[in-house]
Amino acid sequence: MTRLTLSAAVATLLLAAACKSPEKVPAAAAAAVGAKPGPEIAAADQARIQGKATAAIWVVEVSDFQCPFCKMWHDSTYAILKREYVDPGKVRLAYINFPLGKHQNAMPAAEAAMCAAVQDKFWAMQDALFDSQQQWETMSDASPVFASLAARAGVDVAKMKACVASGMIKPLIDADVERARTAGVNSTPTFIIGGEMIEGAQPMSVFRQAIDAALAAAASGSKKP
């Protein structure tokens, strides 16, 4: 795949246990998708991508920081997938926000993560959020916890708070939701690998099968004259 912004990658992708969402696409997302991003938004967009630009395929993770099944996948499978496929340069892994309305702290967590991404600290923050999910998921105001997690992840907390307060990152999250829904996603976690969609916190064996098939297809295509 050629080098794309994350939102463009999701837009062009073909189309178990999971958190379900009944919500409609936020109206604000339509305007956000077509907007030219500023430098902070562009930085956040790129920071939630892992892997070499030369990787043959994308693995797109559509997730909600408060979803228990997303945490389950993160805790059981994420590190293995990263070690076996991302670190060796075989795939690029991208995170798409899909905060469900029934999860009261899902959007604040996504905003904290994406404002950390402005400082290139997205993946450290996503680890911290999933690791501590049970601590903040029912809090009426989880922002002090998010600030503490961010500080430990090496984020400039004052800048992160200013980013969240400005609201500048929310249109990017809304655009994530719209693009995910356009691709056919309606639950978390969902993964898009090549032309296959995988729903739920599936075991690593399912991902190996899908990724290996996509890599084989990409290699076959590259050999065609």
N, C-alpha and C positions, 0 to 999 in steps of 0.2 A: 504494500500500500504506500502511496506517496505520502509525504509529510503533510499533515493537516492539523488545524486546530482541533481540540477535543470535540467541540460542538459540531464541527463539520464532519468529523469522523463518525460520530453517532448518527448524524443525519444521512450519511451515505451507506451505513451498514444494512445488509439484508436482514430482512427478518427471518409432590414433595412438600416440604414445610416452607411456608412463606407468609409474610405479613401482607394482607390484602388491603387495597385502597379503593373506596367508592368515589373519591373526589373527581371532579371535572378539571380540565386543564385551566390553570389560573389565567385570567384575561391579560394580566400584565406580561405574561411570558411572550406573547406574540410580538410585542414591540421590542422586547429585549433581544430576541433572536436576531433581528436584522440590524441591531445597533452596532456601530463601530466601537470596539472596546478601547478603553483608555489603557495606559500602561499598567495600572494596578490590576485591572481585570485580566489583561493579557498574561500578566505574570501568574495570577491565580490559576488561570486556565491551563497553563503549561505545567505548573507545579504539581497538579494531580495526575500527571502522566509519569509512569516509570518505564524504563527500558530503552534500548538503543533505537535510534531513528531508522536504522537499517533492518529492524525486525520484520519478518515476513507478514505477520498478522497482528491484529488487535484483540485483546480480551477486555471487554468493557463491562465493568461492574456497576450495576445500578443498585444503590443502597440507601439505607436510612439508619443514621447513627443510633436511634432508639429502638430499632427493630431487634427483637431477641434472636431471630433466625440469622440476621446479618452478623450479629456478634458471634453466633455459633460458627458461621462460616469463617469469619475472621480468625477466631481462636483455633479452629481445627485445620483449616486448609490454606489460608492466605500465605503463610510463611513457606509452605511447601511449594506452592505454585510459583512464588517469587524465586525460590532457590533453584527450582528445576527448569523454569522457562524464562523468567524475566531477567535474572542475573546473567545467564549465558547468552542473552541477546536474541532469543528465539521469538519472543512476543513483546508487545508493548501493552502494559496494563493501565487502564484509565478508569477513574472513579467518577460516576455520575450521581449527583444528589437527587434523591427521590423522597423527601421528607413527607411522611404521611400525616394528614390532619388529625388523626386519632392519637398521635403521639405528641404530647404537649411540648416536649423539649426537642423534638426532631429538627425543627427549623432553626431555633437558636444554636443547636449543636452544629448544624450545617454552616451557619453564618460564622461561627467561631472557627471552624475548620478551614473555610475558604478565606477568611481574613488572615489566618495563619499561613495559608497558601500564598498570599501576597508577599510574605516574607520567606517563601520557599520552605515552609515547615509543614506542608500538608500531611505528609505520611507519618511524621512523628505525632502530629495532633490526632490523626485518625486512629493510630494505635492507642493513644492515651484515652480517647473518647470511648472506644469499644472496651478497653480494659476496665474502665470505671463506670460503665453504663448503669449498673445496679445502684451506684452511689447517687447519680443525678437524675435518673429517669422520672422520679415522682416529685421532684422538688418544684415548688411554685416559682422559684427564681434560681436557675442553675448557673447564672453568670459568674458568681464567685468561684464555683468549682471549675468552670471552663477557664477562668483566668489563672487559677492555680496550676491546672494541667498545662496550659500554654507556657507558663513561666518555666516549668520543668522541662518542656520540650524545646526551650531555647528561643521562644517567641518574645518579641518586644511587646509586653502586655498593653502598655499605653497606646501604642499604635494599633494593636488589634482591637482594643475597645473603641478607639476613634473610628476605625473601619466599620465595625458593627453599628455604631451609633449613626453613622452617616447614611446607612442603608444602601451604599453603593454596590455591595456584593449580592444583595437579594435578587436583582434582575437576572444575574447569571444563574442563580439557583432555580428561579422560575423557568428560565430557558432550558435548564437541564430537564426539568419535569416535562415540559412540552415535547422536547425532542425524544425523551424516553417513551412517552405515551404515543408519539407518532410512529415509533419503531414497534409498538405493540406491547409495551411493558405495562403491567397493572398490579405488580406485587414486588415485594423485596425479600431477599435479594434476587435479582435477575442478572444473568450474564449473557452477553452477545459475543459469540466466537465464530468468526467467519459468517456463514449463513445459518448458524444454529443458535437457538435461544434456550438457555438452561434456567429453570426456575427453582428457587429454593436452595437451602444449605446442603447441596449435594456433596458426596465424598470426593476425595481427590481422584479416585479411579474414573469418575464420570468426566472430570476435567481433562485428565490425560487422554482419554479416548477422543474427546471433541477437539482438543488442541492438536493432537497428533494427526487427526484426519484433516484439519484445516491446514496444517503445515505441509502435509503431503500434497494436498490440492494446490497450494501456493507454489510448491516446488515443481509440480507437474505443469502448471501454467507458465512458469518462467522458462521452461524448456521448449515451449512451442515457438516455432519460427515467426 
